[in-house]
Amino acid sequence: MEALIALAIGVLTGGGVYLTLRARSFSVVLGLTLLSYAVNLFLFATGRLVIGQPPIIGGGAGGAGGAYVDPLPQALVLTAIVIGFAMTAFVIMLALRARSELGNDHVDGKVGP
Amino acid sequence: MSSHGVIAPLLAPFVTGVLLLALPDLPMPLRRRIATFAVLVQIVIASVLLVATSGGDILVYRLGDWPAPWGIVLVADRLAAWLVLTTTLLALFAVIHAGDGTDRRGRHFHVLFQMQLFGIAGAFLTGDLFNLFVFFEILLIASYGLLLHGGGAVRVRAGLHYVVLNLIGSTVFLFAAGLIYASLGTLNMADIARKAAQVTPENLGLARSGGLLLLAVFALKAALLPLFLWLPAAYAHTAAPVAALFAIMTKVGAYAILRADTLLFGAASGPLAGLFAPWLLPLALATLAVGMLGALAAENLRRLAAWLVIASVGTLLTAFALGTAGVAAGLYYLPHGTFAAALLFLLAEALVRRRPASADFFTPEHDMPRHALWGALFFAAAIPSVGLPPLSGFVGKFLILRAALGHPAQAWILTVVLVAALAGVIALARAGSRLFFSTKTVGPVALATPAAAVDVLPGELPDPPGAPREVTAIVGLLGLILVLTVFAGPAVDFAQAAAAQLADPPAYIAAVLGSTAGGGR
């Protein structure tokens, strides 16, 4: 499972970085979205990967002090998702605005040679 | 020790912003009065906080009264109070200037302005790394709105770059916070500092990479080399009061670097101590040099002012890299640099309004009305901008140079700082003589000027006779610099006390976590 999660984060980050380096605003927005997915998965993994346990201390099969999933990263991911969602909505609106103001969807506002 | 006063600098702008948002039908003069009054209240609150912390107390406010490493804390020490006061003083003159008509060019200017102040104050006061991320997002999303305020193609293009870069920065911040949490198991800054001393060898690499990613994020916010390229276009194309307020934004990044350098990776942090040290001084000096080169190459005053903001960040972080004496010098220089940068942006706007053909570009133009007044104000603003005596910039630079004496790299520091000061004098002297001395007397108006490239919208430039708000804001900022010069003694004493407090992370840790929390979780 560790390898799978690591691979997923790596592929998402790599794709995100590649897309944000593109010249058109649509791919940049997609890249930012992929990056935010990657970071959400990453944050999720920072509490270490545990299967089948509740995110409550002392609520696991072992009774008080038993195994549990760290609940804090889940709260962080929730916050990060909400913020990332709002920011994506904003940057899409901005990209549309730039498209209409500048007449094209290049991030530099001019069509290349 | 818990004190409700610590949250007041956050509540005042937040409540004002929500109030203005909830009452969209208020007439503009009333909105302006509410906004100005709110900033005045914030100045009073910040002053009270400054007095409360000046004795050396570290005030801690636990949100929801959750005990420290688990709940979020707001922490007011001398440094935070000093920066909050600087922000509110700057905001007063920015909001006065915005009442000149800038705030009519889009909806919700004052709402965004207050939310920006909320985010900045929160970033200075929070004691939690993830909460710092949240406040960064608040101040950034407000700044996106303010940056684009008024619209226009050039502004939208510069804004898109700014927004995308900062979104990437936010992602990297989350990666960094995740790495810190994965390796140290906490996000409370005091707790990070305490746990950093006992980090296990297998987690050391994770913690180090997390810390250096944090440096990268803060360097992006502070516009440190090589992450400064977004700044000139963004600052040069936005509205003047917004650019003036943004003068404090790079200082938020500088503050975060200073806080992380002294607390998270301070002297008491064992294997993580001095994590930023190898990077900070070379990058700061290079930023200063590049900022001044940019200033020399600038073609108009707003771009020149933007490059001087970068140079000012370079100066500030050079100071922060020089140990306690340097931090004290930097903390004295910080408000000065902020006010001086804001002054230049406001002056550039005044020139744009009065030179219809060439705006603030350094090309000859017909004599503008009341040139003696504006020329004198420009001269008065240029002196502090480059740190010439007798104003506070000179005192600040002198203190920085004195702190550099005896440093292993003192030859580099002295050379770069002094040559950069000379370059700044040349750049501003050239700007001033082109703007004010080379006027065309009589003749046809030349249309082939670069003014077409400026984002001046049709109907954007109402020139009210006398422009009292404009002059008030500019003279007010000059007055602040004068106060900082006249009361340089007490201000330097305070900055030294703040630097001494930063050099003692155990006191901060004890204040936040309490003496009983020594046993870990």
Interface residues (C-beta under 8 A of the other chain):
Chain A: T20 S25 V28 L32 L35 S36 A38 V39 F42 L43 A45 T46 G47 R48 L72 P73 L76 T79 A80 I83 A86 M87 F90 V91 L94 A95 R97 A98 E101 L102 V107 D108 G109
Chain B: F130 V134 E137 I141 Y144 L148 G151 G152 A153 V156 R157 G159 L160 H161 V163 V164 L167 I168 S170 T171 L174 F175 A177 G178 L179 Y181 A182 L187
